[in-house]
Amino acid sequence: MKKTHNHIDPYKIISTCAWCGSKIPKGSEIFSIGAKVTSDIDLHNQGGRVIQVLLMQSRKTVNAIAPADNSQAKKAGNDLIFAICSQQCGGALKLALQEELNLISGQIQ
């Protein structure tokens, strides 16, 4: 998993599904997935910023928000938050993140 930094509007990220890229209509329910990153990924000073995450295994780039240090999401142990449009996209993203973690774990061992 590699991270890249671009100037992306965080409000657009909140209203766009990280997995399928669909616009989440105003007033619709927005789901989210929180994730921890491996120790080799440095998110120092990235709190409150949008980060693009390249999932090498699925060859897909997804947008995430790095929560601020004092946020509830960070206090709950999340290093990244992904906005998603449905439980189906959430399941697909969780699977892709787990595959990425498995790939990284295999490289470390």
Secondary structure in CASP SS format (residue, H / E / C, confidence):
PFRMAT SS
TARGET T0000
AUTHOR 0000-0000-0000
METHOD secondary structure of the structure
MODEL  1
M C 1.00
K E 1.00
K E 1.00
T E 1.00
H C 1.00
N C 1.00
H C 1.00
I C 1.00
D C 1.00
P H 1.00
Y H 1.00
K H 1.00
I H 1.00
I H 1.00
S C 1.00
T E 1.00
C C 1.00
A C 1.00
W C 1.00
C C 1.00
G C 1.00
S C 1.00
K E 1.00
I C 1.00
P C 1.00
K C 1.00
G C 1.00
S C 1.00
E C 1.00
I C 1.00
F E 1.00
S E 1.00
I E 1.00
G E 1.00
A E 1.00
K C 1.00
V C 1.00
T C 1.00
S C 1.00
D C 1.00
I C 1.00
D C 1.00
L C 1.00
H C 1.00
N C 1.00
Q C 1.00
G C 1.00
G C 1.00
R E 1.00
V E 1.00
I E 1.00
Q E 1.00
V E 1.00
L E 1.00
L E 1.00
M C 1.00
Q C 1.00
S C 1.00
R C 1.00
K E 1.00
T E 1.00
V E 1.00
N E 1.00
A E 1.00
I E 1.00
A E 1.00
P C 1.00
A C 1.00
D C 1.00
N C 1.00
S C 1.00
Q H 1.00
A H 1.00
K H 1.00
K H 1.00
A C 1.00
G C 1.00
N C 1.00
D C 1.00
L E 1.00
I E 1.00
F E 1.00
A E 1.00
I E 1.00
C C 1.00
S C 1.00
Q H 1.00
Q H 1.00
C H 1.00
G H 1.00
G H 1.00
A H 1.00
L H 1.00
K H 1.00
L H 1.00
A H 1.00
L H 1.00
Q H 1.00
E H 1.00
E H 1.00
L H 1.00
N H 1.00
L H 1.00
I H 1.00
S H 1.00
G H 1.00
Q H 1.00
I H 1.00
Q C 1.00
END
